[in-house]
Amino acid sequence: MKKENRKLAQQRRAQERQKQKKIRKLKKFLAWFIPGIIILLLVIVLVADAVRNAGSEDSQEAETTESTSDTGSEDTSSEDGSAEEDSQESGSSTLSADTSLTVKDGDTVNIDYVGSIDGVEFDGGSTNGQGTDLTIGSGLYIDDFEEQLIGSHPGDTVDVNVTFPEDYNAEDLRGKDALFVVTINGIYQND
């Protein structure tokens, strides 16, 4: 009987070793598989979020363009992309924050602004720190807005005083005096 017991014991140990080997393989597989799935899900979420954000920016841009073209009036936030497209189409200009540069007519500048009436900010009167491109003299902004930036330098903050036209698309702003605090972020320079 001892021989049979020894043989059974060897078989049990062999089965246990195989079982342990399978468990190690499974653990190794799961150690790679689970993080891989997590990374894949994270990438999918990030891509979906980027696509959704791009879609909402496009719709906001279309709404701004549509509201400006429907009324035929100027809008301080309606420069939505014309100046950006001009600077991007050339493809050979870079934004310079060199403080020795001076804004002149025809320059494309990147600005941030916050508009207020009687000290109170109003909807659509701010770039919210995102910056926007503007070609000086393009006429995209309210009369005299662009001209007041001429002579300033990157890094300057300029107080721009304007009066909204009587035919302005936002009824609550028509004919009102506004102050825009404009920061010149830089001037596009041709390479």
Order of alpha helices (4+ residues) and beta strands (2+ residues): alpha-alpha-beta-beta-beta-beta-beta-beta
